[in-house]
């Protein structure tokens, strides 16, 4: 459940402008790309929700839709 001050909230979108500003200050432009693997697995991580309660402990596979979509 998400509900702002009632349940807490994820901060990802809140941090985006600060991350973008820091990158621009370092000379990283919106057109900059980085080479990364297209598929990773976060091994046995203890994930927590915005209230600090356990949200799961497991491998979490992540990938782009296509192998050609890297980064």
C-alpha positions, 0 to 999 in steps of 0.5 A: 500500500502506498499512501503518502504520509499514511503509509510512507512512500518510495523516494525514487522519483523524489531523488531523480532531480537531485541525481540529474543535477549532480550528473550535470555538474559532473559533465554527464549529459542526458545523451551519455550512455554507459555499458552494462550487462543487459541482465543481472540477478541481485543475489539473496537481498534483504529488501525492505519496504518504505516503513522498514518492514521486510519485503522479501529475501530472495534472488531478484532477476532484472533484465531489459526486454531485449539483449540489444537494450543495454544500460 
